[in-house]
Amino acid sequence: MVRALVRGLISKSLSVAGKWQQQQLRRLNIHEYQGSDLMAKYGINVPKGVAAGSVEEIQKAIKDVFPQEKELVVKSQILAGGRGLGTFKSGLKGGVHIVKVDEIEGIAGKMLGQILVTKQTGPQGKIVSKVYLCEKLSLVNEMYFAITLDRTTAGPLIIACRKGGTSIEDLAEKFPDMIIKVPIDVFKGITDEDAAKVVDGLVPKHVDRNDCIEQVKKLYKLFCECDCTLLEINPIAETSDNQPVAADAKLNFDDNAAYRQKDIFTLRDSSQEDPREVAAAKADLNYIGLDGEIGCMVNGAGLAMATMDIIKLHGGTPANFLDVGGNASEDQVVEAFKILTSDEKVKAILVNIFGGIMKCDVLASGIVNAAKQHHNV
């Protein structure tokens, strides 16, 4: 799944799109099973599936949802792409398996509670708290589909490729002529002509063209009505019985829309996020974890970036980006120091505050209180 934000594909250079980068997520990222459920509500064809977080839930799902199935697809659920090619720290290869029903408990049991490492998680990996059990479909054609936001056209952009099921970055490098991009006028919305361009670019072989056009329009409706920043399906496929199906679901949502997408934002899985960033968000602080050893507490994004550059220029490495803003309270300063010192790699903290933005006496009091409350400050 994430696969690198498709924004990397929109840019002229694709070289960093597939690389893992540690960065703050300013968008809600949900699991595949949650995305599939949302797509189904919009009339989009998805495989029958159910998420399970324990062996008991797996047994119940097989009995109630898949009583006639002989094989199922078992997918590890983490908020990162490359699961199929990932490796568990326990040694199990692959986070996605096609398994006979009587072997599902054994395979799923080896996934649940274990850490899966993919090219997008970084070496620390992510813990698998749920698996997604899906019906096994006979796919005769796999394609790629995504909708994202494009700064160049200042609106939604549909990206499609008649080949799919693998890294879109690799496909774009090997088959650049297969990638099509259809910008959508945000004021007019998607037209039949726009949807037809996408479908014709996908080159479906067996499914009805009009059905595909309607599926594309439904996907665009979901993207807009749910305030998505990314909707990616890899693969979007054709089944042996000539049906289009979204065999994957990767959805991100604009954090600024949380107030009107309350149901969707209840799906946030903070256990998959950097705990420091979760704590910073609760304290209304802007924090991004990096890999250096000098913690930074600054106010103003520009000054924060300049401070990090100066550290690097003089041979140091910043451990974070932390902007406390202009109205931080003493309690927020204390929380900021708590977050900074929770990073075991931090050996020193540099405070660089512009007094024209924030009251330095408040900052000083916060630092003193932090030292009193936390002995490692």
N, C-alpha and C positions, 0 to 999 in steps of 0.2 A: 504494500500500500504506500504510504507516501513515498514513497518514491520521491522525491524532491518536488517541491512545489512546482506546479506547471508554469509558474511565472518564469522559471529558469528556461523553459522551452520557448517562451515568447521572446525572450531576449535574443540578441544576435549570437551570444556565446552560450553553448550548452555544457561547457567543460565542468562547471561546478554544480550543475543541477542535481546530479546524482550523489554528490558527496555529503557525508554527514557533517552538519555544522551545528554547534551548540549556540542556540539563540532563543530569546524569549518569544513565546508564541502569543501574538496579539490577535489570536483567533481561536475559537473553540474547535477542537478536533474530537470527533466521536468515533466509536468503534464500528467495524464493518457491519455487525449485526444490527446496530442501531440505525445506521445509514440505510440498510436494506428495508428495515421496518418503515422508515420514513418514505422511501421510494414507493413502497407498496401502497401507502396511503394516497399517493398521487396517481395511482393507476399504472405504475411502471412494472413491467414484468420482472420478477426476481425469483430465484430458487426458493423452494420451501425450506425453512431453516429455523433453528432455535438455539439460543445460547444456554450454556450450562456452566455452573461454577463448582460442581462437586460430582462425585461418582453417583450419588443418589439422584441428582438432577439429570445426569446422563441416562441413567436407567429409566427414569420416568419419561424422558423425551423420546427414547427409542420405543417405549411401549405405547405412548399416547399419540405421537406425531408420525413415527415411521414404523408402524407395525408390520408392513409388508416389504420393507426395503432389505436388500441383501448386503448392500454396500452404502457407505455414507462418506462424505468429505468432512474431515475434522480439521478446523482452522484455528490456530492459536490467535487470540485477540490481544494485540498490543497496538499502541498508537505509533506505529512505524511501518515502513514498507520493507520489502525484501524478505518477508516471512518464510516463503517457500524455500529459499536458499539459505536461511539462517541456521544457526546451530545453538542448541541449548548448552548451558555450562555443565549440565549433567552428562553431556556427550551425545544426546539424541540429535540426529541430523534432520533438519527440515521442520518448519513450523506448520506445514500443511501436508496432510496425508489422506489418501483414499484408502479406506479401511473396511474390511468385512465387519458386519454388525457384531459378531461375537468377539471381535478383537478391539472394539472401540474403547471399552473401559480401560484396557491395558495401555493403549497409546495415549488416550486423553489423560490418564492418571500420571503418565510420564511428563505431560505438558503442564498441567495445573500446578501452580505454586513454584514453577521453575523459571529460570531466567533465560530468555531467548535473546541471542545476539545477532543482529543483522548489520548490513552495511550502513543502515540509517540510524541505528540506536547508539552507535559508539561502542567501545569495548565493554562498557559497564552493562549493556543490555537492558531489557525491561522484563518485569515479572508478568507471567501469564496468570491472570485471575479467572479468566473464562475461556472456554472453547466454543466455537460456532459449529454446530452440526448441520450440514446441508445435504439435500438430496443430490445424488450423483446424476448429472445431466450428460447426455451425449451431445457434445458440441462439435459441429462440423465446420465452423468458421469463427475465428476469434479476431476481434477488431478493438480499436482503442477510441475512447470518447472522453472529452473533458470540457467543462465550462469554467472559465476563470475570469478575473478582472484584468483588463489591459490598459495600461496607462497611456499608450500611444493613441488608441481610439477612444479613450475615456469612457469605456463601457464594457459589457460582457463580451468575451471572445470564446467561440466554440472551436476546439481543436480536435481533429479526428484523424485516424489512420486506418487503412484497410487491413493492416496487420496489427495484432495485439497479443496480450497474454504475457508479454515480457517487458523489460525496461523501455519506456518510451524514449529515454535519452539514447539508448543503443539503436532503437529503430530510426530515430531522427538522424543519427550519424550515418547509418548504413543505407537508409532509404529516404533521403530528404524529400524526394519528389512525391512520396506518398503522404506526407503531412499536409493537411489542408487546414486553413484557418478562416473562419467565417465570423467577422465582427457583427454584432447585433446593435442596432440603433436603440439606445436605452429609452428613447421617447416613443418610438413606434412599437417596440417589442419585436418578438420573432415573427416573421412572416412565413407563409407556405414556401416562398421562394428560398428563404434562408434555410429552412429545414430541409428542403429538397437538395440544396447544395451540399449539406452535411451528409445526407443519405447517399447521394451519388458519389461522394468522396469515399465513403465507407465501402461502397460496391458490395452490398449484400447479394448473396448468390441465390438464396432460396426463399427468403421471407418476402411477404407482400410489401412493396415500396410504400404504399400509403400507410400501412401499419407502422412502418419505421418512422415515417414523417410525424405521425401522431405521437410516437414515443419520444422523439426529439423535442417536440413542443411541450410535452408534459415535463420532461426533464428541465427545460428552460423555466417553466412555470414554478417548479420547485425551487430552482436556483434563486429566482427573484423573490418569491413570497416568503422564503425562509432566510433571506439575507445571507446567502452563501458567499464565500469568497473563493471557494473551489468545490467543484463537483467532478469527480473523476471515476470512470468505470474502465477497468482493465483486467479482464476483457469484457466488452459488450459483445454478445455472441449470437450465433444462430444455432438452434437445436436441430436434431435429426427430424423432428416433426414440424420443421419450418416455422419456428417461433423466435422472435427476438427476445433476448433475456439479458438483464444486467447481472452478470455473474460475479460482480465485485461492487463495492461501494466505498468510496472515499469522499467524505464531505467535511468541509470546514465552514465556520460561520463567523461573521463579523462581530467582535466583542462589543462594538458600539451599539449593536442591535439587541443586546441582552434584555433590555427593558420591554421589548415587544415580542421576544421569542423565549418567553419564560419556560415553556414546556421543553423546548429543545435544550436550553442551558441547564436544565436539571440533569441532563445526561452527562455532564462533565465528569470525567474520571480523573480526579486530582492525584490519584495514586500513580498515574502514568507520567506526571509532570515533575519537573525539578522541585523538590520540597522547598528550596530556598525561594524560588520564584512564586510558589504558592503562598508562602509566608509573606513575601513582599507585597503581593497583590492584596492580601487581607489588610495589610497596613497602609495601603494606598501609596506604595513606593514603586518606582520603576527600576527593576533589577534584571540584569542579564548575567548569568554565570559564564565565566571564561576559564582558561586553564593556567593562568599565571599565579604569582605568589604575592603580589602587592594589591591589597584591597583598596578600592577607591570609593570615597563618599563625596559627591559633588552635587551642585545644583545647577540646573540648566543643561540640556542635552549637548549644546555646543561646547560648553566648558568641560563637560564630562569627556567628550570625544578628544578635545585638545589635551586634557590631562592624561588620557590613556596614550596618546601619541607621544607626549613628552616622556612618559615612563619608558616606552619602547625605544625612543631615541637615545636614551641614556643607558640602555642595556638591560632594563627591567622588563617584566611581563605583568600586565594588569590581570588581576584575578576576577574582575567583574566590571560591569557598568552599573553604577547605582546613582540615580538622580533622585534626590529627596524633594525636589521642587522648591517652590517659594514660600509655602505656607506650612511647612512641617512643624509639628509640635515636638515637645521634649520626648513624649512617649514614642513618636515615630523615629526620632534620632536614636533612642535606646534600642528600638526594634531593628533599626538599620545596622547598628553595631553587633547585635545578636546574630543577624544573618551573615554579616561579614566574617565573624569569628567562628561560625559554624563550618566554614570551609577549612578543612585540615591543611590545605596547601598554602593558606595565607600566612605569611611571616611578618608582614608589616601592613599598616593601614595609612593611606594618605588622604587627608581631609582638605579639600580645596573648595571653599565657599565664597561666592560673590555676595558681599554684604548688601549690594543694591537690590538683590532679589529676596534674600532671607535674612532675618534678624540674627546676628551673630551671637547675641546673649542667649537666645533660645537654644542655638546650636551648642554653645559652650556648656549650658546647664544639662543638655541632653548627654553630652560626652561624659560629664562628671557623674551623672546618674548611672550611665552605662558602666563606668568603671567601678562604681559602688556595687551594682547588682551582679556584674559578671566579672569574676576574678581574672578571666583570660583577656580582658580588655586593657 
